Amino acid sequence: MRALPIAIRDVVKSYGASRVLDSLSLDISEGEFMTLLGPSGSGKTTLLMAIAGFVSPESGSIRFGDAEMIATSPDKRGLGMVFQSYALFPFMSVLDNVRYPLRIRGVPDGEQRRRAEAALETVQLAGYGDRRIHQLSGGQKQRVALARAIVFEPRIILMDEPLSALDKKLREHMQIELKALHRALGATIVYVTHDQREALTMSDRIAVIDRGRIAQVDRPEALYRRPASLFVADFIGESVLLPVERAGPGATLQGRPLKLAGAVPPGRDLRLVIRPELLRVAEAGADENGLGGEVRQAVYQGDSLLLIVDAGGGLELRVRLPAGRATQSGVAAIGARVELALHRDDTVVLAEDPA
Amino acid sequence: MTGAPLPANANVLARGRRAEQALFAGLTLPATLVLLVVVFLPIFWLSSLSFLDRAGDPSLENYRRLAGDIYVDAFLVTFQISATVTATCVALGYPLAYWLARQRPRVANLLLICVLLPFWTAVLVRTYAWLVLLQRRGLVNSTLQSLGIIDQPLQLAFNLQASIIGMVHVMLPFLVLPLYASMKAIDGDLVRAAIGLGSTPTGAFWRVFVPMSLPGLFAGVVLVFVLSLGFYVTPALLGGGRIQMIAQRIESTITIFSNWGAASALGVVLLAMALGLVALLHRAFGLDRLFVR
């Protein structure tokens, strides 16, 4: 099975006065797992539905490989689709659901059965073909929907928040499984989610969408470590934004010069982005920035200990420490003074108001 | 830690449960009494009448008479008319319900009120309204004549067609309402999924939407058919005495022949047939199973 690349150019879609897709462009490589990530109302689902053909944009271009698809009806686009609600047909058995796309395509009956059973095996539901849909658990329904989407070996598979109805443990399990399935299938997958952790776990690349535009497209690690804007920094992962002042080519925090990884961007209202887990409780070394303050709150969260630190001058820091030793040592004592260190390579400075 | 059971608490809790049961029994009592007095007692009384002959002795005479041609014909006509009315209601009501279900909520509510409007008018009034339209010098005939389309007035009222038109008008909401409700409950993603997986929109409608709407359709069909079986006023007036459904037979058996036993037997058979039909449909289509998602 060959995968197809998707090229989206200047796609515009408005509902009334609001532009849901604001001249949006995005390239998805063949065989890539691309996640569309954004808050609700950002336009990520509208974009997915435009790729599927259920939403007709006012202008722009959507190409699968060399073929222009913008005016093609959804049934002619040959996509595998997984919906948030699973959208399984309740009056059909599991097997009939899975072979539905094959029946539509006029595949002979015996081959329908064989391929549907193979797809069920792929999603680890071998032997479930005769069950009724209402007899399945949420996770099993999800797998059936998946089997139905892959059974006709589509080159592109679209998924609209397929895991959001599952509980946390099952969701995390399915994330790993979907990623393995993607490797095995080799199809291009476009995946919509509002869960940044899910996006980081599964994707080859993530497109962060904000108010109908692409805020940033990057690999998960690059997106997390080098956010291009404060929106992305704030949306992806946990972060504390500290106001800093421009000083020549560098920047200062509370009057003290910062050791930074890169150049300070143009624009006004600069912020230093701090990931709470990147702060170390220690005196600052040669390549580190020293911060510090008084512990205001210590929140035990099982895997980690979250300290809320008053750094003076109205600044509040958040520090996430591995729970083991931190809870035993005196660090967590409320009112205690802590010294914190942030490595130069872990610093990101962004402008609230980019020039 | 194990301790002795606490009988005092058990008593209190048991008393609470009994009080709750008594409360619920009390709440349903009025409705139960009404049903008992106005439905079950008369049914019981009528069915016992049907097993007595004119002298008041136990006998199956009334049922033996039902095998006669007039009665068999009346049953056949009744079922035929009910089936025709039901089929016509489906043909008119399915597209209507589908169209309603696709409207925006505000528009749909307004249109639903239009569908319900006839519900709030007495059956008698609606039936006479059809007479005004369909009779020899009625609105339809006079319009067609003044337009020069026909010379002589058409026989529109007082026949089978008129009865069916009137009955369909009365029955349509009974079909549209459950059908509309079941169509509204269909997840739009299902049809979209079918199309996304390669069905044409028409294919998705027949393969997914129609099967999903069947529970509502069956509910409507059963309602319309069973209600039509016992229909009296509309076929009696619009049929002009030419159409003899069971209800009219029962009426004439009482008012003309004042034979309560024979009339009761007719009623009992009709009731048994209606119940049998519902049971049959339930068996065949598993009406309750269809509702399980």
Interface residues (C-beta under 8 A of the other chain):
Chain A: A52 G53 F54 S73 P74 D75 G78 L79 G80 M81 F83 Q84 S85 A87 F89 P90 F91 Y100 P101 I104 R105 I133 H134 R148 A149 F152 L158
Chain B: D187 D189 L190 R192 A193 A194 I195 G196 L197 G198 S199 T200 P201 G203 A204 V208 P211 M212 L214 L290 V292 R293
